[in-house]
Amino acid sequence: MTLPAITLPKVELPFDISVLLHPSVVHFMIALPVVIFVLELLNLMMKKKALSGFSFFLIILTVLVSAGAYLTGLVDGKEAYPALGEAAKSALAEHKLLGTYLMLTSAVLLFFKLLSMLAGGFMKTLYLLVLIVFVAGIFKQGTEGGELVYKHGMNVEQVKVLDDELFDVKEELEEAKEELEEATVITKVSTETVKSETVEVVDVPVAPAAKEVPTQVPSETTVPDIVTENIKTEVPEVVPPAVQEKVETLQSMPEEMVQPQIATH
């Protein structure tokens, strides 16, 4: 369900609101309506004017806190808006719209509380219904605020630092692309200049090569093979005379004398 868009007039404050005050104020904005609702339930049974008066005081405090939450939310939203993506910006716009309705509802709740204290009866029942709707809206607003922080990184210092670094890297990338394009253009221009200044090469006729004169190489002279015959020379054996005499003597001796005697013991 989408709420109708409403725009409140801008109010110039005599003082400046610091950044990152919204989370601190929002904690009270969530806690106070819950405490008021618990007190009203107790007062239905106890029916004490003191509890009703204390609840009325807390509602006045809730109206003031809701105004503070709205103003601090505007400051934090403006601070974080440039660094957010499209989805986060859309979620922030819805969060702001619901916060505006809750701030106005807190004033309506105070009005119905006064009527319930004066008239009672049906007005008290109507006041309790408005209080239940207000508490439900506060819980929804708290859930959306948590998503803005934990999902989209709104007003997280480290996310902002990383986003700044990413922005610097993108700028450096753009500069590098521009330098690359300039270098490409210069290269094209220099290439075209070199082509235009190219000198035409003139073909010079080359004289025909002289014919090679075959040279006759004298054939190798063959030398007839000379066959040598091996001459065998027979060399007569020369025997000394002394040896010859001994041989003849031994041949003339009988066999009995030649055999040696074997001594027996």
trRosetta pair geometry for C-beta under 8 A, 3 or more apart (Angstrom, degrees):
i j d omega theta_ij theta_ji phi_ij phi_ji
3 97 5.6 169 72 145 120 120
3 98 6.7 140 10 -84 147 66
3 101 6.1 -85 -167 -47 160 148
5 97 6.4 -76 -116 -119 64 127
6 97 7.4 120 36 -145 76 84
6 100 6.0 -166 75 128 106 141
6 101 7.6 116 32 -71 130 78
8 100 6.3 -167 -21 -143 118 118
13 16 7.6 149 90 -81 114 25
13 17 7.0 55 65 -33 157 98
13 71 7.3 72 -49 -155 145 140
17 21 6.4 -110 178 34 94 140
17 71 6.0 178 -68 140 163 105
17 72 5.8 -144 173 -98 136 66
17 75 4.8 -137 95 -47 117 156
18 21 5.4 102 75 -36 86 115
18 75 7.7 103 96 140 21 155
19 75 6.0 -143 -99 141 60 110
19 76 6.1 119 -154 -95 73 68
19 79 5.2 75 -127 -63 125 165
19 155 7.7 -168 171 -134 102 115
20 23 6.7 -18 -172 16 68 105
20 76 6.4 108 -73 -103 37 112
20 155 6.1 158 -95 -177 86 127
21 24 5.7 -61 -166 41 55 111
21 25 6.1 46 145 -18 83 110
21 72 4.4 -109 88 -136 97 132
21 75 7.4 30 38 69 101 136
21 76 7.6 -148 45 -50 61 112
22 25 6.0 -63 -145 40 32 106
22 26 6.0 35 160 -28 69 110
22 69 6.7 84 -147 -150 75 61
22 72 4.0 176 -79 128 70 107
22 73 5.0 106 -126 -78 131 56
22 75 7.3 -172 -45 62 109 92
22 76 4.4 -77 -2 -6 139 146
22 155 7.9 174 50 -24 121 176
23 26 5.7 -55 -143 32 29 115
23 27 7.1 40 158 -29 61 96
23 155 8.0 -165 -34 105 114 143
24 27 6.2 -48 -164 17 32 112
24 28 7.9 21 148 -6 59 99
25 28 6.1 -59 -167 37 43 106
25 29 6.3 44 141 -23 73 110
25 65 6.3 174 -174 -165 90 82
25 68 4.8 -141 -148 120 143 109
25 69 4.7 -169 123 -84 117 70
25 72 5.3 133 21 32 144 151
26 29 5.0 -55 -146 37 41 118
26 30 6.4 38 156 -19 71 101
26 69 5.4 102 -85 -129 65 116
26 73 8.0 87 -69 -70 111 104
26 142 7.2 144 166 -106 114 82
26 145 6.4 -172 -164 169 159 171
27 30 6.1 -57 -153 35 29 105
27 31 6.3 19 155 -13 64 113
28 31 5.7 -61 -139 42 33 106
28 32 5.8 35 167 -28 71 109
28 65 4.9 -119 111 -146 116 145
29 32 6.6 -44 -133 27 21 109
29 33 7.7 15 169 -7 51 103
29 62 7.4 103 -132 -149 59 76
29 65 5.1 -171 -80 135 75 113
29 66 5.9 111 -127 -88 111 61
29 69 4.7 19 -57 -56 151 151
29 138 6.7 -163 142 -141 85 112
30 33 7.3 -69 -165 35 27 99
30 34 7.0 17 152 -12 62 116
30 138 5.6 153 -119 163 61 114
30 139 7.6 95 -142 -86 100 50
30 142 5.2 60 -100 -78 131 136
31 34 5.9 -69 -158 39 36 111
31 35 6.2 32 154 -20 73 109
32 35 5.8 -57 -147 36 32 110
32 36 6.3 33 156 -20 67 106
32 58 5.8 -180 -164 178 96 99
32 61 6.3 -146 -136 101 144 104
32 62 4.5 -179 123 -90 138 95
32 65 6.3 136 1 43 152 153
33 36 5.5 -53 -145 37 35 114
33 37 6.2 37 155 -22 67 104
33 62 6.2 93 -64 -130 75 143
33 131 7.4 173 -163 -165 95 80
33 134 5.8 -143 -141 122 139 105
33 135 4.8 -177 141 -95 121 76
33 138 5.2 167 43 -14 149 161
34 37 5.8 -53 -149 34 31 112
34 38 6.6 30 153 -17 64 104
34 135 6.4 109 -82 -137 58 115
34 138 7.9 -132 -42 92 83 145
35 38 5.8 -55 -150 36 32 110
35 39 6.4 32 153 -18 65 107
35 58 6.3 -122 98 -163 112 155
36 39 5.8 -56 -149 37 31 111
36 40 6.4 30 154 -19 65 106
36 55 5.4 104 -144 -151 80 88
36 58 5.0 -169 -81 105 98 129
36 59 6.1 92 -122 -69 146 79
36 62 6.9 -39 -32 -41 145 145
36 131 6.7 -132 118 -149 112 122
37 40 5.8 -54 -148 35 31 111
37 41 6.6 32 153 -19 63 104
37 131 5.8 159 -96 153 85 117
37 132 7.3 101 -125 -88 124 56
37 135 5.3 14 -53 -68 146 149
38 41 5.8 -54 -151 34 33 111
38 42 6.5 31 152 -16 65 106
39 42 5.7 -56 -149 39 33 110
39 43 6.1 32 153 -21 67 109
39 51 5.5 -175 -176 -175 98 98
39 54 6.6 -126 -157 93 152 105
39 55 4.6 -174 107 -82 134 105
39 58 7.4 126 21 27 153 149
40 43 5.5 -53 -142 37 32 112
40 44 6.9 47 152 -33 61 93
40 55 5.9 99 -65 -131 80 155
40 128 6.3 171 151 -108 140 92
40 131 6.4 50 21 122 166 172
41 44 5.8 -41 -159 14 34 115
41 45 7.8 16 151 -2 58 99
42 45 6.3 -67 -166 41 40 99
42 46 5.7 5 155 7 78 119
42 51 6.3 -127 96 -156 106 154
43 46 5.8 -65 -121 58 37 93
43 47 6.4 94 178 -86 66 28
43 48 6.1 -108 -125 42 84 73
43 51 4.3 -169 -85 106 108 132
43 52 5.7 119 -151 -63 153 77
43 55 7.0 -74 -22 -23 150 143
44 47 7.4 7 -174 -63 15 73
46 51 6.4 86 83 -1 127 151
48 51 4.4 84 76 5 103 103
48 52 6.9 -174 96 -6 56 84
49 52 5.3 -55 -148 41 40 113
49 53 6.0 42 153 -22 71 104
50 53 5.7 -53 -146 37 30 110
50 54 6.3 29 154 -17 64 106
51 54 5.7 -53 -144 38 31 110
51 55 6.2 35 153 -21 64 106
52 55 5.6 -53 -148 35 31 114
52 56 6.5 36 150 -23 63 103
52 117 6.3 141 161 -106 126 101
53 56 5.5 -50 -151 31 34 114
53 57 6.6 36 150 -19 64 101
54 57 5.6 -50 -152 33 36 113
54 58 6.5 35 151 -17 65 104
55 58 5.7 -55 -149 37 34 111
55 59 6.5 37 151 -23 65 102
55 113 7.3 -153 121 -146 100 130
56 59 5.7 -51 -151 31 33 112
56 60 6.8 35 151 -18 63 100
56 113 5.6 159 -110 150 79 131
56 114 7.7 91 -133 -76 117 62
56 117 6.7 14 -78 -56 134 147
57 60 5.8 -51 -155 32 34 112
57 61 6.6 33 148 -16 65 106
58 61 5.4 -53 -149 39 37 114
58 62 6.3 45 148 -27 66 102
59 62 5.3 -47 -147 31 36 117
59 63 6.7 42 151 -23 63 96
59 106 7.5 172 -171 -171 76 81
59 109 6.0 -141 -152 120 118 105
59 110 5.0 158 142 -95 117 77
59 113 5.3 159 40 -17 174 166
60 63 5.8 -48 -155 27 34 112
60 64 6.9 29 149 -13 63 104
60 110 6.5 89 -83 -121 57 126
61 64 5.8 -56 -153 38 36 110
61 65 6.1 33 151 -18 69 108
62 65 5.6 -55 -141 41 32 109
62 66 6.1 36 157 -24 66 105
62 106 5.3 -148 126 -149 98 120
62 109 7.5 -35 94 83 136 137
62 110 8.0 -174 68 -62 101 100
63 66 5.8 -52 -146 33 27 111
63 67 6.7 28 154 -17 61 103
63 106 4.6 166 -99 136 63 114
63 107 5.7 87 -129 -79 118 63
63 109 8.0 -163 -70 63 94 100
63 110 5.6 -8 -55 -41 134 140
64 67 5.8 -55 -155 34 32 111
64 68 6.5 30 149 -16 65 106
65 68 5.5 -54 -149 39 36 113
65 69 6.2 39 151 -22 68 103
66 69 5.5 -49 -144 35 33 113
66 70 6.4 37 153 -22 63 103
66 102 6.2 -142 -147 125 122 89
66 103 4.4 164 148 -115 110 67
66 106 4.3 174 8 -4 161 160
67 70 5.7 -52 -150 33 32 113
67 71 6.5 25 156 -14 65 107
67 103 6.1 102 -81 -150 51 117
68 71 5.9 -57 -144 40 32 106
68 72 6.0 23 161 -10 68 110
69 72 6.1 -58 -139 45 27 104
69 73 5.9 33 157 -26 62 111
69 99 6.8 -135 124 -157 104 116
69 103 7.4 -162 69 -81 97 103
70 73 5.7 -59 -149 34 25 114
70 74 6.8 29 153 -23 61 101
70 99 5.6 157 -105 148 77 110
70 100 6.7 92 -130 -93 122 53
70 103 4.7 6 -53 -69 138 149
71 74 5.8 -48 -155 27 33 112
71 75 6.9 30 150 -15 63 102
72 75 5.6 -52 -152 35 39 112
72 76 6.3 31 154 -12 70 107
73 76 5.9 -57 -141 43 32 105
73 77 5.8 35 158 -24 66 111
73 95 7.7 -142 -169 131 131 104
73 96 6.7 167 138 -109 123 76
73 99 5.7 -69 79 168 171 170
74 77 5.7 -57 -143 37 26 113
74 78 6.5 25 159 -17 62 105
74 96 7.6 84 -89 -131 67 115
75 78 6.1 -58 -152 35 27 107
75 79 6.5 25 152 -19 62 109
76 79 5.6 -56 -149 36 34 114
76 80 6.2 12 161 -4 69 112
76 154 7.7 81 152 155 105 108
76 155 5.5 -16 -169 -75 109 144
77 80 6.3 -67 -141 46 27 96
77 81 5.9 47 160 -52 66 102
77 92 5.8 141 -139 -177 106 122
77 96 6.3 43 -101 -77 165 120
78 81 5.8 -34 -137 3 27 121
79 155 6.9 64 93 -96 116 95
80 83 5.9 -75 -167 48 57 103
80 84 6.1 62 143 -41 87 108
80 92 7.6 -170 93 -107 111 148
80 154 4.7 69 168 -158 158 84
80 155 4.9 -76 -70 -53 134 74
80 160 8.0 -100 -118 -84 79 110
81 84 5.9 -59 -150 19 33 116
81 89 6.6 71 -152 -114 80 94
81 92 6.8 -166 -102 110 82 164
83 159 7.5 124 144 129 135 98
83 160 6.1 -45 -129 -115 174 74
83 163 4.8 61 -153 148 115 166
84 88 3.7 -128 -169 98 110 125
84 89 5.0 145 106 -58 122 75
84 92 6.5 31 152 -18 177 139
84 152 6.2 25 -137 168 100 124
84 154 6.6 8 -88 -96 116 91
85 88 4.9 93 51 13 71 103
85 89 6.9 -130 99 -8 35 90
85 152 7.1 -136 34 -144 95 103
86 89 5.7 -53 -146 34 30 112
86 90 6.5 30 155 -18 63 104
87 90 5.8 -55 -152 35 31 111
87 91 6.4 29 152 -16 65 107
87 152 7.2 -155 99 -99 93 118
88 91 5.6 -54 -146 39 34 111
88 92 6.2 37 153 -23 66 105
88 148 6.9 104 -153 -138 89 75
88 152 3.7 131 -108 -153 116 142
88 153 7.9 -51 -108 47 150 72
88 154 6.6 167 -170 -65 123 103
89 92 5.6 -52 -145 35 31 113
89 93 6.5 35 153 -22 63 102
90 93 5.8 -51 -151 31 32 112
90 94 6.7 29 152 -14 63 104
91 94 5.8 -55 -151 38 35 110
91 95 6.2 38 150 -22 66 107
91 144 6.8 -171 -177 -167 96 98
91 147 6.6 -109 -174 108 146 116
91 148 6.0 -177 121 -87 121 88
91 152 6.6 -175 58 -31 141 151
92 95 5.4 -53 -145 36 33 115
92 96 6.3 36 155 -21 65 104
92 148 6.3 95 -84 -123 77 129
92 154 7.1 142 -85 -103 114 148
93 96 5.8 -52 -149 35 30 111
93 97 6.5 31 152 -20 63 106
94 97 5.6 -53 -147 35 33 112
94 98 6.4 29 157 -14 66 105
94 144 6.8 -119 105 -157 104 148
95 98 6.1 -56 -147 39 29 106
95 99 6.3 31 153 -20 63 109
95 141 7.0 108 -149 -148 76 76
95 144 4.9 -174 -97 131 96 125
95 145 6.3 118 -147 -76 131 66
95 148 6.2 -14 -49 -49 162 140
96 99 5.6 -57 -148 37 30 114
96 100 6.5 36 153 -24 64 101
97 100 5.7 -50 -154 28 32 113
97 101 6.8 28 151 -14 63 103
98 101 5.7 -54 -152 37 37 111
98 102 6.3 36 151 -20 68 105
98 137 6.8 -170 -176 -169 103 98
98 140 6.9 -111 -171 108 151 109
98 141 5.3 -169 123 -94 123 96
98 144 6.9 100 46 38 149 156
99 102 5.6 -53 -144 37 33 111
99 103 6.4 37 156 -22 65 102
99 141 6.2 114 -79 -142 71 132
100 103 5.9 -53 -151 32 30 111
100 104 6.7 23 154 -10 63 106
101 104 5.9 -60 -151 42 33 107
101 105 6.0 35 151 -24 68 109
101 137 7.1 -113 105 -163 109 146
102 105 5.3 -52 -141 37 33 114
102 106 6.6 44 155 -29 64 96
102 134 7.1 113 -142 -150 81 77
102 137 5.3 -178 -94 130 102 125
102 138 6.5 117 -142 -80 137 67
102 141 6.0 -31 -37 -47 155 154
103 106 5.9 -45 -155 21 31 113
103 107 7.5 28 148 -12 58 99
104 107 5.9 -53 -162 33 41 110
104 108 6.6 40 143 -17 69 105
105 108 5.2 -52 -148 39 42 115
105 109 6.1 49 150 -26 70 100
105 130 7.5 -174 -171 -176 96 96
105 133 7.4 -121 -161 109 141 103
105 134 5.3 178 138 -106 125 96
105 137 6.7 72 51 57 164 159
106 109 5.5 -47 -147 31 33 116
106 110 6.7 37 151 -20 61 100
106 134 7.0 113 -83 -147 58 132
107 110 5.7 -49 -153 32 35 113
107 111 6.7 37 148 -20 64 102
108 111 5.6 -53 -153 33 36 114
108 112 6.5 28 153 -13 68 105
108 130 6.4 -130 123 -164 104 138
109 112 6.0 -56 -147 40 32 105
109 113 6.3 38 152 -25 64 105
109 127 7.6 95 -155 -157 64 78
109 130 5.5 -179 -103 131 74 117
109 131 6.2 99 -139 -87 115 66
109 134 5.4 13 -73 -60 138 159
110 113 5.5 -51 -148 31 32 116
110 114 6.8 35 153 -19 62 101
111 114 5.9 -54 -158 31 33 111
111 115 6.7 28 149 -14 65 105
112 115 5.4 -51 -147 39 40 113
112 116 6.2 42 153 -22 69 103
112 123 6.9 -169 -163 -179 77 85
112 126 6.1 -125 -153 112 126 94
112 127 4.1 169 142 -104 107 81
112 130 5.1 108 40 36 164 154
113 116 5.7 -52 -145 36 31 110
113 117 6.4 30 155 -18 63 106
113 127 5.8 116 -82 -149 47 133
114 117 5.9 -58 -149 36 30 109
114 118 6.3 17 156 -10 65 111
115 118 5.9 -64 -144 44 30 104
115 119 5.5 -14 174 19 72 114
115 123 4.4 -121 133 -172 103 137
115 126 7.9 -25 95 74 130 119
115 127 6.9 -178 71 -64 94 115
116 119 6.8 -64 -116 57 21 80
116 120 6.4 68 -173 -95 56 37
116 123 4.8 -162 -87 121 58 93
116 124 4.0 104 -148 -94 107 62
116 126 7.6 -160 -75 62 103 80
116 127 4.0 -50 -46 -13 139 153
117 120 7.6 19 -150 -61 10 73
118 123 7.8 -27 65 93 77 159
119 122 7.7 -40 127 56 121 75
119 123 4.4 76 76 16 120 145
119 124 7.8 -153 88 -31 79 79
120 123 6.5 68 61 55 7 100
120 124 5.3 0 -152 -30 48 121
121 124 6.2 130 54 16 21 101
121 125 7.5 -47 141 -2 42 100
122 125 5.6 -54 -154 36 39 112
122 126 6.3 38 150 -18 70 105
123 126 5.5 -51 -145 39 35 112
123 127 6.2 42 151 -25 65 103
124 127 5.4 -49 -148 32 33 116
124 128 6.6 34 152 -20 63 101
125 128 5.8 -53 -152 33 33 110
125 129 6.7 34 150 -18 64 103
126 129 5.6 -52 -151 34 35 113
126 130 6.5 35 151 -17 66 104
127 130 5.8 -55 -151 37 32 110
127 131 6.3 35 150 -22 65 106
128 131 5.4 -52 -147 35 34 116
128 132 6.5 38 153 -22 66 101
129 132 5.8 -50 -149 31 32 111
129 133 6.6 30 153 -15 64 104
130 133 5.8 -55 -150 38 33 110
130 134 6.2 36 151 -23 66 108
131 134 5.5 -55 -147 35 31 115
131 135 6.4 30 156 -19 65 104
132 135 5.9 -54 -148 35 30 108
132 136 6.4 30 153 -17 64 106
133 136 5.8 -56 -149 38 31 112
133 137 6.3 32 153 -19 65 107
134 137 5.8 -55 -150 36 30 112
134 138 6.5 34 151 -23 64 103
135 138 5.5 -50 -150 31 34 114
135 139 6.7 34 152 -18 64 102
136 139 5.8 -53 -152 34 33 110
136 140 6.5 32 151 -17 65 105
137 140 5.6 -54 -148 38 35 111
137 141 6.2 36 154 -20 67 107
138 141 5.7 -55 -147 37 30 112
138 142 6.4 33 153 -21 64 105
139 142 5.7 -53 -148 35 31 112
139 143 6.6 33 153 -20 63 103
140 143 5.7 -53 -152 33 33 112
140 144 6.5 28 153 -14 66 105
141 144 5.9 -55 -148 39 33 108
141 145 6.3 35 153 -20 65 107
142 145 5.6 -54 -146 36 31 113
142 146 6.5 34 155 -20 64 103
143 146 5.8 -54 -152 33 31 111
143 147 6.7 30 151 -18 64 104
144 147 5.6 -52 -151 34 36 112
144 148 6.6 41 150 -23 65 101
145 148 5.6 -49 -152 29 35 114
145 149 6.8 26 153 -12 65 105
146 149 5.9 -61 -152 39 35 106
146 150 5.8 1 166 7 74 115
147 150 6.4 -65 -123 53 27 89
147 151 4.6 -7 -171 14 69 128
147 152 7.0 53 142 -2 69 97
148 151 7.0 -26 -76 51 10 91
148 152 5.3 -40 -153 46 46 118
148 154 4.3 -19 156 17 93 140
149 152 7.5 11 -26 56 7 75
149 153 7.2 37 -172 -118 37 16
149 154 5.5 -81 -88 54 48 86
149 155 6.9 -47 -110 57 86 91
149 156 6.6 116 -162 -53 75 104
150 153 8.0 17 -165 -68 8 46
153 156 4.7 -85 -166 31 74 127
153 159 3.5 154 174 -116 127 164
154 159 8.0 -39 -44 79 11 152
155 160 7.8 6 -138 -45 24 121
156 159 4.0 67 79 10 105 114
156 160 6.8 178 86 -14 53 84
157 160 5.6 -57 -152 35 33 112
157 161 6.4 34 151 -20 67 103
158 161 5.5 -49 -149 34 36 113
158 162 6.4 33 153 -15 66 105
159 162 5.7 -55 -148 40 32 109
159 163 6.1 35 152 -22 66 107
160 163 5.5 -53 -145 36 31 113
160 164 6.4 34 154 -20 64 102
161 164 5.8 -53 -152 33 31 111
161 165 6.5 29 151 -16 64 105
162 165 5.6 -53 -148 38 35 112
162 166 6.2 37 152 -21 66 104
163 166 5.5 -51 -146 36 33 113
163 167 6.4 38 151 -22 64 103
164 167 5.6 -51 -150 33 32 114
164 168 6.6 34 151 -19 64 102
165 168 5.6 -52 -150 35 34 112
165 169 6.4 35 151 -20 66 104
166 169 5.6 -52 -148 35 34 112
166 170 6.4 36 153 -20 65 103
167 170 5.7 -53 -150 34 32 112
167 171 6.6 33 152 -19 64 103
168 171 5.7 -53 -151 35 34 112
168 172 6.4 32 152 -17 66 105
169 172 5.7 -54 -149 38 33 111
169 173 6.3 36 151 -22 65 105
170 173 5.5 -52 -148 35 32 114
170 174 6.5 34 153 -20 65 102
171 174 5.7 -52 -150 34 33 111
171 175 6.5 32 152 -17 65 105
172 175 5.6 -54 -148 38 33 112
172 176 6.3 36 152 -21 66 105
173 176 5.6 -53 -147 36 32 112
173 177 6.4 34 153 -20 64 103
174 177 5.7 -52 -150 34 32 112
174 178 6.5 32 152 -18 64 104
175 178 5.7 -53 -149 35 33 111
175 179 6.4 32 153 -17 66 105
176 179 5.7 -53 -147 38 33 110
176 180 6.3 35 153 -21 65 106
177 180 5.6 -55 -148 36 31 113
177 181 6.4 32 154 -19 65 104
178 181 5.7 -53 -149 35 32 111
178 182 6.4 32 153 -18 65 105
179 182 5.7 -54 -148 37 33 112
179 183 6.3 33 153 -19 66 105
180 183 5.7 -53 -146 37 31 111
180 184 6.3 35 153 -22 64 105
181 184 5.6 -52 -149 33 32 114
181 185 6.5 33 153 -19 65 103
182 185 5.8 -53 -150 35 33 110
182 186 6.4 31 153 -17 65 106
183 186 5.7 -53 -147 38 33 111
183 187 6.3 36 154 -22 65 106
184 187 5.7 -54 -149 34 30 113
184 188 6.5 31 154 -19 64 104
185 188 5.8 -55 -151 34 32 111
185 189 6.4 30 153 -18 66 106
186 189 5.8 -55 -148 37 32 110
186 190 6.3 29 156 -16 66 108
187 190 5.9 -57 -146 39 29 108
187 191 6.3 31 155 -22 64 107
188 191 5.7 -56 -149 35 30 112
188 192 6.5 27 155 -16 65 105
189 192 5.9 -57 -150 37 31 108
189 193 6.4 32 152 -21 65 107
190 193 5.5 -52 -147 35 34 114
190 194 6.4 35 155 -20 66 103
191 194 5.9 -53 -150 34 31 110
191 195 6.5 31 152 -19 63 106
192 195 5.7 -54 -149 35 33 113
192 196 6.4 31 155 -18 66 106
193 196 5.9 -58 -149 37 31 108
193 197 6.3 13 159 -6 66 113
194 197 6.1 -68 -145 46 29 101
194 198 6.9 55 152 -55 62 88
195 198 5.8 -28 -159 -14 35 118
239 243 5.8 -115 176 80 93 118
239 244 5.3 104 122 -64 119 101
240 243 4.7 84 68 9 91 105
240 244 6.9 -158 95 -11 47 88
241 244 5.4 -57 -147 35 36 114
241 245 6.4 37 157 -22 69 101
242 245 5.9 -52 -153 31 31 110
242 246 6.7 28 152 -15 63 105
243 246 5.8 -56 -153 36 35 110
243 247 6.4 36 151 -21 66 105
244 247 5.7 -55 -151 34 33 112
244 248 6.5 29 154 -17 66 106
245 248 5.8 -57 -149 37 32 108
245 249 6.3 33 153 -22 67 106
246 249 5.6 -52 -145 34 33 112
246 250 6.3 30 157 -16 66 105
247 250 5.9 -57 -150 38 30 108
247 251 6.3 28 153 -19 64 108
248 251 5.6 -56 -148 36 33 112
248 252 6.4 26 156 -17 66 107
249 252 6.0 -63 -151 37 30 106
249 253 6.6 33 153 -29 65 104
250 253 5.8 -49 -148 23 34 114
250 258 6.9 82 -162 -110 86 115
253 257 5.0 -99 172 77 113 125
253 258 5.8 131 106 -60 118 91
254 257 5.3 90 66 9 80 100
254 258 7.3 -145 102 -11 43 91
255 258 5.4 -56 -149 31 39 114
255 259 6.6 36 158 -22 71 100
256 259 6.4 -54 -152 28 30 104
